[in-house]
Amino acid sequence: MGKHTRSQVALGLLIFVGSAVSQPLGQERAVARHLIDGSELTSPLTALIVHGRALFDANWTEEDGGGRPFTKGTGRPLSDRSLPLTGSRAFNRISAPDANSCAGCHNAPYGISGGAGDIVANVFVMGQRFDFVTFDPTDKLPTRGAADEEGEVTGLATMANQRATTGLFGGGYLEMLARQITEDLQAIRITIKPGQTKELVSKGIHFGKLTLTKNGAWDTSKVEGLGRLSLLSTISSNPPSLVIRPWHQASNVVSIREFSNNAFNQHHGMQSTERFGIDTDPDGDGVKNELTRADMTAVSVFQAAIQVPGRVIPRNRDVEEAILLGEKLFDRIGCASCHIPRLPLDRKGWIYSEPNPYNPPGNLRMGETKTLYFDLSSDELPAPRLKPDSSGVVWVEAYTDFKLHDICAPDDAEPLDMNQSVWSKKFKEGNRRFLTRRLWGAANMPNHFHNGMYTTMRRAILEHAGEALESRKSFEALSKGERDSLIEFLKTLQVLPPGTKDRIVDENFHARLWPPADNKVISERK
C-alpha cells in the first residue's frame, strides 16, 4: 500500500461529523471530528478501532466539551449552581473531573492504552455525587463539598470507596462470557413454576438457588454471588434479571459501553448523546453532541478488542519445577474454587456484538439501531488472541468465577455500598463483597486487591479473609518452598509486550511449550 498503512486507509473511509479538512486556525481540540451515527455499521473494523483508540487516548479540552460546569459526575445538576466547576474548580481528585484522558489512568503495563494503573490513578468511587469535595467542616449543604445526603460531614475515609484502576485486557471475551452466563441463568429462571426451587448453574459455576413461591413472589435469599441490582424483583411477572455485571469491582456495571458512558462523564465531563440527548447541553459548557452514538460504539469496540494476557515461563529448570508445583498447590488449597483457571466460551460467543443485549437505560440498547458484530479471534486485532478449538470452544483462562465474594477482614470493608440507593441505610453500612479478581495479567498489573493497597501478590493472599479465610490459612500452612512455588506460578500470569503473538513465552518472549509433555520439565534450551 505504499506509504499508507491499512489503518490509515481504512480510517479515511469513516464518515465524520463536519468538515473533512484540518482544524480551523487557532482551534484547540483533541478530536477534531466525530463519527456520524450509522457510519459505525459500515466502517472497516480496523478504522473503527483506530478512532476508538483516538477517543480513549484524547486529552480532552474545554473546546471538545471537556469539563462539566453545572453537573456532577452522576449527571445530576450541582447542589450549588452558584459555584460552577470552572477555573480552579474545574478538576477535583475525589469528586472529579479528575483526568484529561482515559489513557491517563489506564496505561499499564508497557504504556498500553486500556491497561491498569499505578496507585496514583486510583479512583474514588461515589465521590462523584459531590459537586467539589473540599472537606470544609463548616459546609453543611448536602453533597456540595463535605456533607453527605443527610447533611453529615464526611472525611476522606468515608466519602468514597478507593479502588484500583481496572485493566481491560481480554475485555471482549470477558463480556461475552458474562452474557452467556446471564443467558443460562435466565433460561433456568424461565422454567421455574410457582412452588419450585431450582439451582442456578452455568459453565460449572454455582450461583445458589432461586425460588418462585406459591403466591408468585421471587425468593432470592439463597442466590449466591450476584449483586442487589441483579436480584431486584417484585411479583412473578417482574423476575430478578440475574444479569452478570463484570465491570466495577463490586459488580455494578453490565457492559464496556455502560462503563465508558459513566467514565467519560464522571472523569472528563464528556457527555454522550445516547445518555444526555442530541443537541443538548445539560452540563452548561456551551458544547453540544460531545460524543456521538457512533463514537461510543468505536471506543467500546476498541476496548473489547484489547489483547488477552499470557504467561511468561523462564527456561530455568528450578523455576519450571516451582511453577508446576505452584499450579498444583493453587488448586489443592482451594484458590481455584473461585479463581477458576479457565471457562468455556461456546455457541460462537467469540463473535462480539454491540450493543450488549442487557444494557440498562441510558446506554444504547438492542433494537435502537442495527447490531454490530465482529470476530474476537480475528488476526486483524491486537495479539495475542484466543481461538476456538476443534470442538468449537474458546477457553478463556482468566482465573475468575464472575461472582461476588466477601473477602474482607472485619474492619476492612469499604465505607459505602455502591449497589444501594444513596438514601438507603445500607448505603453507609459499607461493602464487603467483590468480584473474584481476574488473575490473568496480575503479575505485572500491580498494585493488588480491589483498593490497590498491596504491592505484592503474596501480601494480597495474606489479606484474604471472609469466604477466602480457609484458603489463606492453607497457604500459610504450606512450607516456605511451597509458598514460594505458588508465587512463582502467579508470576507467570502476565500481560505481554505489544506485538507478542504467542500467549505462552519464555523470558525473552519467544514461544514455548507449556505444560511440558508428561508433566516433566523440559528446559528446551537452545
N, C-alpha and C positions, 0 to 999 in steps of 0.2 A: 504493500500500500504506500510505498514511497516514504515521505516524511510524516505521514499521518498514522497514528495508532488506530486500532479498531474502535477503541473507546471514543477517540476524538471524532471519528467519522460517525459513529452511532449517535454521539451527543448532538451532532448537527442535525439529526433527524427529529429531535424533540421539538415540541411546539410550545413556545413560551408566551406568557402574557406580555404585551407591549412590544416595543421595538426590538428588532434583532441586532441593532447596531450597538456599539460600545456605550458605556455610561456617558451621560452628558458631562461637560466640563464642570469640575467642582463638586460633583456628586460623590458622597462617601457612603456607599452601601456595600455590605459584604456579599450580597447576592443580587446581581443587577436584574435578573429575570426569573420569573416563577413559571411553573408549568401551568398550562391551561387545562382545566378539568376535562377529562376524557382522553387527553393525549397519553396518559399513563397506560392506557389499554392497547395502544397501537405502537408505542415506542419500543425499540430494542431493549432487551433486558439489561445489557451492559450499559447502555446510556442512562437508563433509569437508576442503576446503582451508582453511576458516576455523579448524577445530580443529587441522589440521596446522600452520598458522602459529602458533597459540597455543602449541603444544608447542615449536616452533622458537624462539619469542621468549621462552619462560618463563625466569625467573630461579629456578632450582631451589633449594629449601631442604631442610634435613635432614628436615622433615616430609613432603616429597614423596618422599624416598628419595635425595636428592642426597648425594653422598659415598659412599665405599666403604671403611669402616674396616679390613676384613680381606682385601681383594683388590687385585690390581694392575690396571692398565689393560688388561692382556691377558685378564683374567677369572680368572687363576690366583690361588691363595692367596698372601698375603705370605710373603716369605722369613723374616721375623721377626714372628710374631703378637704378641709382647710389646710391640711398638711400633705400635699401630694408627694409622690415618690419621685422627686426630681432633684437635680443638683447634688448636694451632699447626702440626700436620702435616696438616691437612685439605686444603690446597692446595699444589701444587708446580708451578712454571712449566715444569719439564722432564719430570718423571715423571707429572705430573697426579694428581688432578683439577686443571685449570688454568683453568676458565671456569665461570661461572654459567649461561650461555646460549649456544645455537648462534649467535644473532644478535650476541652479544658480539664475535665474530670475523668472521662472515660478514655484512657490512653495507655494503660499498662497491661502487659509488658511490651517492650520494643517500640513504644510510641504508636501502637496500633489503635486507630480510631474504633471505638466501640468496646474497648477493653475495660479493665477495672481501674481503680485509682488509689493513690497514696492516701494515707490517713488525713492529710491536709485537705483532701477532696471529700471527706465525709459530709453527708447531707443531714440536715436537721429536720426529720420528718415530722410534720404537723406544725412546724414553726411558721409555715406559710399562711396560717389562719390569722396571724397578726399583721397589722399594717407595716410597722417598722419597729423591730424589737429594740428597746432602749434599756430595760431593766430599771427604769426610773420608779422607785417605790411610791412616789407621790402621784403617779399617773394611774388613776382609778377607772378610766374609761375602758370598758371591756374590749379586748383584742386590739387595742391601739398600739401600746408599746410594752406593757408589763403585766396588766391584769388580764386574767383569763375570762372565759364566757360568764362566769359567776361573779366577776369583779375581784377575785382573789389574786394578789400579786404573786407572780411566779418567778423562778430563777432559772439559770441555765440547766440545772439538773432535772427540772420538772416541766419546762416549757415545750420541749420537743424530744423526739427519740433520735439519738445519734446513730447513724447507720453508715456502714462502709459502702463505697461506690461499687455497684454490681457490674461484672463483666458480662458482655452479651455474646461471648463465643458460643457457636453452635446454636444460636437463638432460634433459628427456624426449626431445627429438629426438636428442640425442647418444646416449642409452642405446639407443634403438630402432635407430639406425644400427649401433651395436656389436653388437646382437643379430642384425641382418640379415647383417652381415659374418661373424659366427660361424656362422650357419646356412649361408652359402655355402661357407665353408671346410670345415665338417663334411660337406657334401654331396659335395665333391670327395674328401675323405678316404675316404668310404664306397666310392667307385668304384675305389680303388687295390687292385690284386691283388698277391700276392707276386711280387717281382722288378720291380715297377713304380715309377716316379717320376713325380709329377705336380706341375705348377705350381699354387701356391695364389694365386688371384686373386679379388678381389671388388670391385665398383664401380670397376674400373680400378686398384685398389691391388694391388701385387705383394708377397706375403709369402714369397717364395722357393719352395723345392721340398721336398716331403715324399716319403720313400721307405719302402716296405714291403719289407724284404729277403726273399730266397728262404726263409730259415729262420724267417720270421714275426716279425722284430723291426722296430720302427719306428725309422727313422733321421731325426732332426730336425736334424741338423747344418747343413743348408742352408736351414732355415726362417729367415726374417728378420722382425724387428720384434715378435716375441712373447716374453713373459717365461717364466721357468722354470716357473711354475705351470700354464701352458697347454701345456707341452711334455712334462710327466711322462708316462711310459708304460713298459710292460714288454713283453708279448707282443702279438700281433695282436688278441687279444680285449680288450685294455685299451689302446686307442689314445690318443694325446695329444688333449686336449679341444679345443685350438685356440680357446679362448674369448677373445674380446676383452675386456679389462678396462679400461674407460675412466676409472676413478676411482683416485685417488692418482697422483701424477706419475711414479711408477715402474711403473704399470700393475699394481697389486696387488689391486684390488677390482672385483668384477663389476657391482654394482648400487648405485643410490642407497640401497636398503634395507640392503644389507650395510654400506655406508659409514655409514649412520645408526646401525645396531646397534653398530658399532665405536665410533663417536664418542660416543654417549650414555654408554656405559660408561666409556670412557677419560677423556673430558674433564669429565664431570659426575657420574659414579658412578650414573647412572640405568640400571637393568638391565631389559631387555625379557623378557617371559615366553617369547617364542619361542626365545630363546637360553638363558635361565637357568632356565626352568621356571615353571609355575604354582604359586602358594602356596609358593614357596621364598624363602630369604633368604641366598644364598651370600655376600654381602658383609658380613653381620652388622650391618646398620644398624637392624634392627628393622622394616623396611618391606618388605612383600611386593607382588608384582604392580605394580611401579613404572611400567611401560609395557606396556599390553596389545598383543596382536597387532593389534587394530583401530587403536590409537594409531599403531603403526609404519606401518600402511598409510596413515593420514591424513598423517603427516609426510613419507612418501615421495611421495605424490601431490602435496602442496604443493610440494615441491622440483621434481618432474618438470614441474609446470605453470608454473614461473617463466618470465617473458617472455624472448624472444630479444634479443640486442643488435642494433644497427642501424648506420647510417652518418650522420655529420654532415658535410655538404659546404657550406661557406660560398658565398654568392653573390658571389664575388670572382673576376674573370677570371684574375688571376695565380695564385691558389690553385687554381682549377679546372684550369688548364693544367698546373700542377705535379702535381696528383692524377692526371690522365690519364697523364702521363708516368711517374709513380711506379708506377702499376698495371702498365704495360708492363715497366718495369725489374724489378719484383718477379718477374715470370715469366722475363724474359730471363736474369737472373743465377742462376737455379736455386732461388730461395726457394719457388716454387710446387710444386716436386717433392715436398716434404714438407708444406708448408703449403698443401695443395690447397684452392683457393678455395671450391669447393662440391662436395658429394656428394649423390647422389640417394637419397632415402628413398621407395622404391616399395612395391608389394604392400600398400598401405594401412598402411604402417608408422607412419603418424601416429596410428593407434589404439593408444594406450598400454595395456599390461596390467600388472597387479600380482598375483602376484609375477613377477619375472624368471625365465624358464624355466631359466636357467643358474646360479641361486643355489646357493652351496655350503651344506653342512650348517651348522646354527647360525642359519640365516635361513629365513623362510617359503619353502616350495618348492611347485612345481606339484603339484596333487593333494592337498595337505594342507587346502585349503579351496577354495571356488569362486574363479574368477579375476575380478578387477575390470577393466573396460575403460572407457576414456574417450578422447575425441577431442582430441588436442593442438591441433588447428586451431580449436577452438570459440571463438566470440566471448565466451563466459562467462569465459574465462581471461584472465589479465593480458596486456595488449597491450604490444608488437606480437606477432603470431602469424605463423607460416609456414603458407601454404595450398597445397594441391595445385594444380598447373597443369592445363591442358586434357588433358594426356596421362596424368594420374594420378600425378604425381611431385611430392614436396615437395623443393625444393632447399635443403639445409642449408649455409649459407655460413659455416662455422666455421673454415676455414683449418687443416685438420689431415688426417692420414692414419691416425690411430689406431695408429701404430707406435712402437715404442721405437727411439731412435737414440742413438748415442754422440756427444754434442756437447761433451764436456768437454776442456779443456786437460789435458796430462799430470799436472799437480799439482792439479787442480780436481775430483777425484772425491769423491762422498760417502764418509764413513768406513765405512758399513755397507750391506750389500745386503739390503733388507727382504724380498726374494723367496727368500732362502735360509734354511735352518734355522739357528737361533742356535748350534747345535752344529757347524755345518759350517765348515770352514776358509774357504770362500768368503764367509761372512757378514762377516768382518772384512777381506776383501780389497776391500770397497767396491763402489760402484755408479757407473757412468758413463753409463747409458742412461736416457733419459727419454722419456715420451710427447711427441709433437710438440705444442707449445703451441697451443691453440686461440686464434687471434688475434682472433676476433670479440670486441669489447669491450675489447681490450688497451689501447687508448689512454687510457681512464680507469679502468682497474683496476690501477694500479701497486701494488707495485713489480714488477719484471720478473725473468724467469728462475725456475727451479724453487725457488731459495732466496730470491727476492725481494731480492737484493743490489744490483740496478741500478735507478736512479731514472729512466732514460730508455730508450726503445726503441733509440736509436742505440747506447748502451753495450751493451745486450743483444746487438745484432747483432755488435758488435765482439768480444764474448766467445765467439762461436760457434767451436767447434774440432771436432776429430774428423771425423765424416762431413760436417759442415757447413763445414769449413775452406775449401773451394774457393768456396763461395757468399760466405763472408765476404771472401775475397780479391777476389772480383769486385766486391763492394760497395766495398771500399777503393780499387779501381782506377777507379771512376766519378769523374766530375768533381764538384766541390763542388755545383754546381747539380743534378746528377742524384741525388746522395746526399740532398740536401735534399728533392727531389721525392719520393723513395721514402718519406722520413719523413712528408711531408705526406699521402701515401696512407695510411700506417699510422695517422696521427692521425684519419682519418675513422672508424676502426673503434671505435665507442663503444657503451656501454650508455646507453640513452636515459632521460630523466626519467620517473618513473612516470606512466602515463596517456597517454603518447605513442602514437598509433595507428599512424602510418606508420613504416616501417623506414628510409626514406631521407628525411632532412630537412635544412634549412639551419641556419644558426647560430641562428635564432630558433625552431627545432624545428617549422617549417612544412614540409609535404610538398613534395618537389621531384623532378624527373625526373633519373635517372642510370642508365646513361651517357647523355650528350647525343646527340641524333639525329645520325647520320652521323659520330660521333666528333668533332664540332665543339662547342666550348664555347658553351653558351647561358647567358647571365647570368641570364635570367628575372627581371630586376629589375622591381619594381612601384612 
